[in-house]
């Protein structure tokens, strides 16, 4: 039973490998078989030909589904194979077994345990077609093929004594039926002989497949007998990156990493002590290149105590991904615990207060300290908030909402309450059992709530200020539709509050002022307004006109305003005063004119007497006129001063740059919003403080000294002492804000001189981000310039080298081709002659054997109903005389010999055709293994009977290449290897690809004399040879090197005198 199982275990891996290979051309697609209905059918046909003859039943499962059953199991249960393929195994099992255990749980636990060692189930029951139950013993084993998991069940039926008697009777009936069919079988004998050729051909294919399966098994396989390696496949060498010679007296366990050696040693000791037949171990190992690989090894004891097998799978990629996921999980847990939040998972299937899973910290609760369960909410939610939260929670439980979300106050660890956001969702899970889980998150939003309360207070404060302003505030959109009006608007114009909202602003403007209003509106939209107020007239509710001084600013991008802000001031009273002043001026002029006329009349009467008085009056008139002009100028200056002050104040407050004004005492008298944004200090905190105290406070710490303070004070005073309009300066440097952040600022200092006082102005700009960007751009520019120079130099060097190689390549290839043709001609005639003689000999033997068969056939043709018994007796004697079984076996042997000879000739002709394409320059996908095999056929006469060829071909065989030129490479290297072995030896050919499948590696290793170290570097030089004169051109390896370069590949040589030489070729799989 044990040896039978071991054989099946190896067969199963090979068959799955072969099935995938035949389906996809690569065996697996990224290591995951695509099990469709067509592939399952092919799978069953293949296994039918191999295992239907076994007496025990066999079932193969993939993900719990049946993918194969043999004939013995179908016979036991009465089912057809098509009925069972693709259905769950549990469909064939009763709900409970004989011991009362549930079939599903018992089968799942046993399958899970079979990953590490084989498991046995006794007295297992299956449901069969006749409504009865089949009792059996089952052996369950899990195997891994191409990192895919398969479960194999061997079923041995438990037969009762009465069932045995019944089955014997059925067998006797079958024997009688077979005797009756004997005559009809004789009639089919002639047809059977016609099919012998086809059968023999299929047998030859089967032998070829069995050999290919073992060589191309997708797992590493090593068989050890008496502590020496009996067999090792190419996959094991690919996984470990060691040659086959390394494993002569070593196993894969010897590759264990330093920290794993103790655990591997304990594993091997455990196997020996407990005399285990199977065991599994995963450990980290080192390849020949010192790369770490994570291996899963399965130890299997074979038929002898000293003979065992180890099957190895490379799980490095899966292990690295597993470690990466573990790292991400730890990072996520850290992120959750670092923030003021908590995530929970409550199993709703649990009805009591059992706590669920919780991660994170919140409200001074440490991770895991706040136990979240389904009834905790009433304990931690504020009583005033619990009713609303409970209502939303019940809605979500009933499925009325897709997401549960609520903001409420949560009790902290200290006993007080803080605001939190609760979000949760009910999710169905299916592992380990189907159930409903309530997943959710608890987030601390207490700071946000405090900010919202402060914002409400701030908005109320702003609203109160606006409502008590005497100035008018309007917001209009780009169509001049009024969307907001301050309370002072209705007070000024006498309309009801909100009356103007939705109306066009031009409707209340005086017709004569509409053009000026539109021009100012366009300037605001185009950002070209000079921030000078415009005088307009607007209609009062009672019909008269109100004079306004209007100033506009486009704040369409402001999130709170989203339009054009218009501020206006009622100047009707001032206009009335101006009118009164005009009336007074006109009245004064009239009085002066009248007085002058009276004086002229008096002067006319008293010209002689009052000459002196006349001059005095004239002088008085001049003074009166100057006095009138001075009065007018002072009034105009007062008006202009008010306009300038309003404009200046609006500019300062709306500027994003910091602006500060300092008086002659050195005190700060003005501080705009830009300065508040840069230094994070409100205006009221710095007004009337000395500017040198401010400068000293925000210097970097390393520059703060008593001397520096005095210098700042002295510099400010000196600047005022020598103040003039041309003294403007700009400085820049790092300043420290109140938040201890370093900012790079530019400060422009300029004088502000008025008729009464002198001031010092500063404009401060924050250019920290610009400064950092400039430094980073400069650094990257220098690095890119250096990289470009290096790349240009390398490009020129590569172009020169490539041109030189192309010039010599054509000449070298032609010369070596002529030398290679001489080698081929010597062996082809002899190679073809041998199989031809082989076929001729087989034909002569076949003629003799067929003559004996014809004697038997002629007797069959003479049978009539009257002489049937006598003729059958005569035929029986003739068969015994001619030894009929030996004749049948002889025909098979002769046909096989003929087939072998024909195949040999076919291989030689195919090899000649391949080598004849050496000058083709067309890229095509070609089978590298076929190119190597055809080259070996051509060279067979040189190495036969003395050199063993070991092929360790990898799974991928086709690459995009120049097949004729690549054949010449193999011809050159294999010829050298054959010539390097004087007597008997071995040539090992290994192929494999890298993990990404981008490159193929071809290794040709001989056990010849080796290459001395002093000439190893010269072997690829043209005309260099160590052979006698006339036996070598010295161009073979040079041309080989050129062809490999043409393929964008690499060639490497390793050699040791007295041991042998290895050539390793690296080629891209998809050459463009």
Secondary structure, DSSP 4 states (H G I P E B T S, - for coil): -HHHHHHHHHHHHHHHHHHHHHHHSSS-BTTB----HHHHHHHHHHHHHHHTT-SSEEEEEETTEEEEE-HHHHHHH---HHHHTTSBGGGGS-SB-TTS-BHHHHHHHHHHHTTTS-EEEEEEEEE-TTS-EEEEEEEEEEEEETTEEEEEEEEEE---HHHHHHHHHHHHHHHHHHHHTHHHHHHTHHHHHHTHHHHHHHHHHHHHHHHHHHHT-SSEEEEEETTEEEEE-HHHHHHHT--GGGGSS--GGGGB-GGGHHHHHHHHHHHHHHT-SEEEEEEEEE-TT--EEEEEEEEEE-SSTTEEEEEEEE-HHHHHHHHHHHHHHHHHHHHHHHSBEEEEEEETT--S----EEEEEBTTBPTTTS---TT-HHHHB-HHHHHHHHHHHHHHHTTS-SSEEEEEEEE-TTS-EEEEEEEEEEEEE-SSS-EEEEEEEEEE-HHHHHHHHHHHHHHHHHHHHHHH-SSEEEEE-TT-BEEEE-HHHHHHH-PPTTTTTTSBGGGGB-GGGHHHHHHHHHHHHTT------EEEEEE-TTS-EEEEEEEEEEETT-TTT-EEEEEEEE-HHHHHHHHHHHHHHHHHHHHHHHHHHHHHHHHHHSTTTTHHHHHHHHHHHHHHHHHHHHHHHHHHHHHHHHHHHHHHHHHHHH-SSEEEEE-TTSBEEEE-HHHHHHH---HHHHTTSBHHHHHHHTS-GGG--HHHHHHHHHHHHHHHHT--TT--EEEEEEEE-TTS-EEEEEEEEEEEE-SS-EEEEEEEEE-HHHHHHHHHHHHHHHHHHHHHHHHHHHHHHHHHHHHHHHHHHHHHHHHHHHHHHHHHHHHHHHHHHHHHHHHHHHHHHHHHHHHHHHHHHHHHHT--TTTHHHHHHHHHHHHHHHTHHHHHHHHHHHHHHHHHHHHHHHHHHHHHHHHTTTT----EEEEHHHHHHHHHHHTHHHHTTTEEEEEE--S--EEEE-HHHHHHHHHHHHHHHHHH-SSSEEEEEEEEE-TTSSEEEEEEEE-SS---HHHHTTTTSTT---SPTTS--S-HHHHHHHHHHHTT-EEEEEEETTTEEEEEEEEESB--
